[in-house]
Structures are given as C-alpha cells and as structure tokens.
Amino acid sequence: MFDYTSRYFTLETATLTPKDGKKLAYKRRRFLPQGKDMSLLVEVTVTEGDRLDMITARTLGDPEQYWRVCDANDTVNPDDLTNETGRAIRVPVPQT
C-alpha cells in the first residue's frame, strides 16, 4: 500500500466495519518521535533560497524524505525549517 520510504509504511493497518458491512482499511495513528532522540547525520545551515526538499535531496538523496527532517526538528510544518536564513536544522540518519 505504501512505499518502504513512506512515513506510513511501518504503521499497522486496521479495519473498521460500519453498519453497512463494507470493511474499511486504514492506517493507525503515527506518533511523532522526539527529535533529540534521533541519530544525527548532519546539521545544515539554511541559506537564502533553500527549501526543505532541496536540502533533503542533497543530504538524503531523496526530496520526498523531508518528513524525516521535520521529525528530527520537532515540527510538522516544513516551511518552519527554512523561513529563517542562518538557522541550523538537524538531518537524521535514515531509519528503515
């Protein structure tokens, strides 16, 4: 259902059966990890014009892994990480 690089890949799939009897599959809730507990790959200083997908492509080789950087910096909004030039952001070691 989800690619192994997805933040939802490891989540349990559950089912719900409403009154009409048609089973509905869904993924269980994802709880955010504590960024400070994640192993650090590198720390990146944000420069003018940086976007999180660009930083993630450079450091992790895949722009769609931006969510890992969000997790490591305790944010759910990617724009929060790059809206301030000079800010240091944590890029974690990817976990599979």
PLY file of the C-alpha trace (Angstrom):
ply
format ascii 1.0
element vertex 96
property float x
property float y
property float z
element edge 95
property int vertex1
property int vertex2
end_header
0.00 0.00 0.00
2.80 2.47 0.93
6.36 2.50 -0.36
9.01 1.45 2.20
10.29 5.06 2.31
6.90 6.40 3.40
6.35 7.62 6.95
3.28 5.36 6.99
4.97 2.14 5.82
5.56 0.65 9.28
2.18 1.60 10.71
-0.31 -1.15 11.41
-3.25 -1.45 9.05
-6.56 -1.77 10.85
-10.12 -2.31 9.64
-13.43 -0.81 10.54
-16.76 -2.41 9.67
-19.64 0.11 9.69
-23.30 -0.94 9.79
-23.43 -1.45 6.02
-20.92 -4.31 6.40
-18.36 -2.90 3.96
-14.92 -3.20 5.58
-12.76 -0.09 5.53
-8.99 -0.34 5.88
-6.95 2.44 7.44
-3.53 3.04 8.95
-3.20 3.53 12.68
-2.12 6.92 14.01
1.53 7.91 13.63
3.10 9.38 16.74
5.97 11.78 16.14
9.36 10.78 17.54
11.37 13.10 19.77
13.87 14.85 17.50
16.57 14.96 20.17
16.48 11.16 20.36
17.14 10.68 16.63
20.70 9.96 15.46
22.17 12.95 13.65
23.56 12.54 10.13
24.45 16.20 9.62
23.42 19.66 10.66
22.67 22.08 7.82
22.62 25.88 7.97
19.75 27.35 5.97
20.86 29.77 3.24
18.84 32.22 1.16
16.51 30.37 -1.23
16.81 26.98 0.49
13.79 24.72 0.51
13.47 21.63 2.64
13.05 19.34 -0.37
16.33 20.69 -1.80
18.16 20.16 1.50
16.75 16.65 1.80
17.75 15.80 -1.78
21.31 16.97 -1.05
21.68 15.18 2.27
19.48 12.08 2.00
19.35 11.69 -1.78
15.54 11.90 -1.94
13.50 15.11 -1.71
10.42 13.18 -0.58
12.16 12.27 2.68
11.67 15.83 4.00
9.40 14.38 6.69
12.42 12.79 8.35
13.98 16.24 8.76
10.70 17.58 10.14
10.66 14.74 12.69
14.26 15.45 13.73
13.40 19.11 14.31
10.09 18.54 16.11
7.91 20.26 13.54
5.08 19.21 11.25
5.35 22.29 9.01
8.29 22.04 6.56
8.25 25.79 5.90
9.09 26.48 9.55
12.54 24.99 8.99
13.64 27.19 6.10
11.93 30.51 6.75
14.92 31.84 8.71
18.29 32.17 6.95
21.14 31.03 9.19
19.07 28.56 11.15
20.68 25.19 11.82
18.46 22.20 11.10
19.08 18.59 12.03
19.12 15.91 9.32
18.76 12.47 10.89
20.27 9.17 9.91
17.51 7.48 7.87
15.87 4.55 9.64
14.24 1.74 7.69
0 1
1 2
2 3
3 4
4 5
5 6
6 7
7 8
8 9
9 10
10 11
11 12
12 13
13 14
14 15
15 16
16 17
17 18
18 19
19 20
20 21
21 22
22 23
23 24
24 25
25 26
26 27
27 28
28 29
29 30
30 31
31 32
32 33
33 34
34 35
35 36
36 37
37 38
38 39
39 40
40 41
41 42
42 43
43 44
44 45
45 46
46 47
47 48
48 49
49 50
50 51
51 52
52 53
53 54
54 55
55 56
56 57
57 58
58 59
59 60
60 61
61 62
62 63
63 64
64 65
65 66
66 67
67 68
68 69
69 70
70 71
71 72
72 73
73 74
74 75
75 76
76 77
77 78
78 79
79 80
80 81
81 82
82 83
83 84
84 85
85 86
86 87
87 88
88 89
89 90
90 91
91 92
92 93
93 94
94 95
